[in-house]
Amino acid sequence: MGTFGPDCVHKCSGVCFGDVACNRTTGKCDTGCDIGYTGVMCDTGCEIGAFGKGCSYQCRGHCLNNVPCNSTTGHCDSGCAPGYAEPFCNKSCEIGKYGKVCSNQCSENCLDNVPCNPTTGHCDSGCDSGYVEPFCNKTDLESNALRESCNEQSYIAGLSVLVIICITLGSVCLYLMW
């Protein structure tokens, strides 16, 4: 780290480039600031959104939860927002992939083979015939079967409630007649 000034009573910033000590007289870093720092005495970290030597680069990525990039490397240490690839999170998922870390496979049933949305995985252009939006990964038959199943279950539940009400009313009538 080092010291500087008369009688060496002042401490250097400790972030001179190449781990070199500061100038013993001025306290400045003769080799420049270490990566991620700036200022005459190299005592100022990069502003949010800047990184690298002299803080001369701007973060261009889409970090998860809008967390700023690392002021030294420019990487998104918290990961990328869905739809973007690491480490800088400045490139969209490759075609056919979507989601966090671009780890999900898009459906092959998007209309006219248009790629799915790299963030959501939805087929924004619609689905091939016979498939259901938004992911186009279920057929109309699967969707209708699910709806019919739900309707049948609802019918059975409603009928059961009606039977219970009739039995209860019948019991009350018999009780009152005695």
Backbone hydrogen bonds in HBPLUS format (Angstrom, degrees):
<---DONOR---> <-ACCEPTOR-->    atom                        ^
c    i                          cat <-CA-CA->   ^        H-A-AA   ^      H-
h    n   atom  resd res      DA  || num        DHA   H-A  angle D-A-AA Bond
n    s   type  num  typ     dist DA aas  dist angle  dist       angle   num
A0012-CYS N   A0002-GLY O   2.97 MM  10  5.49 174.5  1.98 136.3 135.5     1
A0004-PHE N   A0010-HIS O   2.80 MM   6  5.29 145.8  1.92 140.5 149.5     2
A0010-HIS N   A0004-PHE O   3.21 MM   6  5.29 158.8  2.25 165.5 160.1     3
A0005-GLY N   A0024-ARG O   2.80 MM  19  6.21 150.5  1.88 149.2 154.8     4
A0008-CYS N   A0005-GLY O   2.85 MM   3  4.84 157.4  1.90 127.1 125.1     5
A0034-ASP N   A0015-VAL O   2.72 MM  19  5.24 150.5  1.80 160.0 150.3     6
A0019-ASP N   A0016-CYS O   3.19 MM   3  5.67 132.1  2.43 146.1 141.1     7
A0017-PHE N   A0032-GLY O   2.79 MM  15  5.48 175.2  1.79 144.1 143.9     8
A0023-ASN N   A0028-LYS O   2.76 MM   5  5.43 171.4  1.77 159.3 161.5     9
A0027-GLY N   A0023-ASN O   2.82 MM   4  4.83 143.7  1.96 131.2 141.9    10
A0032-GLY N   A0029-CYS O   3.05 MM   3  5.13 160.4  2.09 106.8 112.8    11
A0037-TYR N   A0034-ASP O   3.15 MM   3  5.80 145.7  2.27 146.3 144.6    12
A0036-GLY N   A0052-GLY O   3.15 MM  16  5.16 161.5  2.18 117.7 115.5    13
A0046-CYS N   A0036-GLY O   3.05 MM  10  5.52 139.4  2.22 140.8 136.5    14
A0038-THR N   A0044-THR O   2.73 MM   6  5.28 150.2  1.81 154.9 165.2    15
A0044-THR N   A0038-THR O   3.17 MM   6  5.28 152.1  2.25 164.4 158.5    16
A0042-CYS N   A0039-GLY O   3.08 MM   3  4.65 155.7  2.14  95.4 102.6    17
A0050-ALA N   A0047-GLU O   3.00 MM   3  5.61 154.2  2.07 146.0 144.6    18
A0059-CYS N   A0049-GLY O   2.75 MM  10  5.14 168.7  1.77 144.9 147.6    19
A0051-PHE N   A0057-TYR O   2.87 MM   6  5.29 147.7  1.98 142.3 148.1    20
A0057-TYR N   A0051-PHE O   3.11 MM   6  5.29 155.9  2.17 167.0 165.0    21
A0052-GLY N   A0071-SER O   3.07 MM  19  6.44 142.1  2.22 136.3 142.9    22
A0055-CYS N   A0052-GLY O   2.95 MM   3  4.89 157.8  2.00 123.0 121.4    23
A0056-SER N   A0053-LYS O   3.44 MM   3  6.34 159.0  2.49 120.6 121.7    24
A0062-HIS N   A0089-CYS O   2.77 MM  27  5.21 135.8  1.97 123.2 132.7    25
A0081-ALA N   A0062-HIS O   2.80 MM  19  5.65 165.6  1.83 162.5 157.7    26
A0066-ASN N   A0063-CYS O   3.03 MM   3  5.21 140.0  2.20 139.7 131.8    27
A0064-LEU N   A0079-GLY O   2.84 MM  15  5.46 171.2  1.85 135.2 133.8    28
A0067-VAL N   A0064-LEU O   3.22 MM   3  6.11 166.0  2.24 125.4 127.9    29
A0070-ASN N   A0075-HIS O   2.81 MM   5  5.43 167.5  1.83 159.4 162.7    30
A0074-GLY N   A0070-ASN O   2.78 MM   4  4.80 143.1  1.92 131.2 142.4    31
A0076-CYS N   A0087-PRO O   3.03 MM  11  6.21 159.9  2.07 174.9 170.1    32
A0079-GLY N   A0076-CYS O   2.98 MM   3  5.27 160.5  2.02 112.7 118.9    33
A0084-TYR N   A0081-ALA O   3.20 MM   3  5.99 141.7  2.36 152.4 152.7    34
A0083-GLY N   A0099-GLY O   3.03 MM  16  4.93 167.1  2.05 114.2 110.3    35
A0093-CYS N   A0083-GLY O   2.98 MM  10  5.45 139.7  2.15 131.5 130.5    36
A0085-ALA N   A0091-LYS O   2.88 MM   6  5.71 160.2  1.92 165.8 171.9    37
A0089-CYS N   A0085-ALA O   3.03 MM   4  4.95 123.7  2.36 140.6 148.4    38
A0097-LYS N   A0094-GLU O   3.05 MM   3  5.80 146.4  2.17 150.8 150.9    39
A0106-CYS N   A0096-GLY O   2.84 MM  10  5.05 173.7  1.84 136.0 136.3    40
A0098-TYR N   A0104-ASN O   2.91 MM   6  5.22 142.4  2.06 137.6 144.8    41
A0104-ASN N   A0098-TYR O   3.09 MM   6  5.22 154.0  2.16 166.2 163.4    42
A0099-GLY N   A0118-PRO O   2.95 MM  19  6.31 149.7  2.04 143.9 148.6    43
A0102-CYS N   A0099-GLY O   2.99 MM   3  4.91 154.5  2.05 122.4 120.4    44
A0103-SER N   A0100-LYS O   3.36 MM   3  6.40 158.2  2.41 127.8 127.2    45
A0128-ASP N   A0109-ASN O   2.82 MM  19  5.42 160.0  1.86 157.3 155.3    46
A0113-ASN N   A0110-CYS O   3.10 MM   3  5.39 142.1  2.25 142.1 134.3    47
A0111-LEU N   A0126-GLY O   2.87 MM  15  5.25 175.4  1.87 125.8 125.5    48
A0114-VAL N   A0111-LEU O   3.10 MM   3  6.06 168.7  2.12 129.5 131.9    49
A0117-ASN N   A0122-HIS O   2.83 MM   5  5.39 167.3  1.85 156.1 159.3    50
A0121-GLY N   A0117-ASN O   2.76 MM   4  4.85 145.7  1.88 136.6 146.9    51
A0123-CYS N   A0134-PRO O   2.73 MM  11  5.79 167.6  1.74 172.0 168.6    52
A0126-GLY N   A0123-CYS O   2.94 MM   3  5.38 162.8  1.97 117.4 122.9    53
A0131-TYR N   A0128-ASP O   3.16 MM   3  5.91 151.6  2.24 149.2 147.9    54
A0140-ASP N   A0130-GLY O   2.77 MM  10  5.36 141.2  1.92 139.0 140.7    55
A0132-VAL N   A0138-LYS O   2.87 MM   6  5.69 151.3  1.96 163.0 167.0    56
A0136-CYS N   A0132-VAL O   2.97 MM   4  4.91 131.4  2.22 143.2 146.5    57
A0143-SER N   A0139-THR O   3.07 MM   4  6.35 163.0  2.10 151.9 156.6    58
A0144-ASN N   A0140-ASP O   2.79 MM   4  6.00 163.6  1.81 155.4 159.6    59
A0145-ALA N   A0141-LEU O   2.86 MM   4  5.97 158.9  1.90 148.3 154.6    60
A0146-LEU N   A0142-GLU O   3.03 MM   4  6.22 153.3  2.10 143.7 150.5    61
A0147-ARG N   A0143-SER O   3.02 MM   4  6.33 156.5  2.08 146.1 152.5    62
A0148-GLU N   A0144-ASN O   2.78 MM   4  6.01 165.6  1.80 157.5 161.1    63
A0149-SER N   A0145-ALA O   2.86 MM   4  5.95 154.3  1.93 143.6 151.2    64
A0150-CYS N   A0146-LEU O   2.93 MM   4  6.18 155.6  1.99 145.6 152.1    65
A0151-ASN N   A0147-ARG O   2.85 MM   4  6.14 158.5  1.90 150.2 156.5    66
A0152-GLU N   A0148-GLU O   2.83 MM   4  6.02 159.0  1.87 151.0 156.4    67
A0153-GLN N   A0149-SER O   2.96 MM   4  6.15 158.7  2.00 147.3 153.2    68
A0154-SER N   A0150-CYS O   2.90 MM   4  6.12 156.8  1.95 149.5 156.2    69
A0155-TYR N   A0151-ASN O   2.91 MM   4  6.12 154.2  1.97 146.7 153.7    70
A0156-ILE N   A0152-GLU O   2.99 MM   4  6.24 162.9  2.02 151.1 154.9    71
A0157-ALA N   A0153-GLN O   2.97 MM   4  6.15 162.7  2.00 150.1 155.1    72
A0158-GLY N   A0154-SER O   2.91 MM   4  6.06 162.7  1.94 149.2 154.1    73
A0159-LEU N   A0155-TYR O   2.91 MM   4  6.08 160.0  1.95 150.4 156.0    74
A0160-SER N   A0156-ILE O   2.94 MM   4  6.11 154.2  2.01 147.1 153.9    75
A0161-VAL N   A0157-ALA O   3.09 MM   4  6.37 156.7  2.15 149.1 154.4    76
A0162-LEU N   A0158-GLY O   3.06 MM   4  6.32 156.5  2.12 146.8 153.3    77
A0163-VAL N   A0159-LEU O   3.01 MM   4  6.28 155.0  2.07 149.9 156.0    78
A0164-ILE N   A0160-SER O   3.09 MM   4  6.34 160.2  2.13 149.1 154.0    79
A0165-ILE N   A0161-VAL O   3.03 MM   4  6.30 156.8  2.09 149.2 155.4    80
A0166-CYS N   A0162-LEU O   3.01 MM   4  6.28 161.2  2.05 149.6 154.4    81
A0167-ILE N   A0163-VAL O   2.99 MM   4  6.22 163.2  2.01 153.9 158.0    82
A0168-THR N   A0164-ILE O   2.99 MM   4  6.15 161.0  2.03 148.2 153.5    83
A0169-LEU N   A0165-ILE O   2.91 MM   4  6.13 165.6  1.93 155.7 159.2    84
A0170-GLY N   A0166-CYS O   2.86 MM   4  6.00 159.8  1.90 149.4 155.5    85
A0171-SER N   A0167-ILE O   2.95 MM   4  6.13 155.2  2.01 147.0 153.3    86
A0172-VAL N   A0168-THR O   3.05 MM   4  6.30 156.0  2.11 148.1 154.4    87
A0173-CYS N   A0169-LEU O   2.96 MM   4  6.22 159.6  2.00 151.3 156.5    88
A0174-LEU N   A0170-GLY O   3.04 MM   4  6.27 163.4  2.07 150.4 154.4    89
A0175-TYR N   A0171-SER O   3.04 MM   4  6.18 157.3  2.09 146.4 152.7    90
A0176-LEU N   A0172-VAL O   3.01 MM   4  6.24 154.6  2.08 149.1 155.5    91
A0177-MET N   A0173-CYS O   3.07 MM   4  6.27 143.4  2.21 146.8 156.3    92
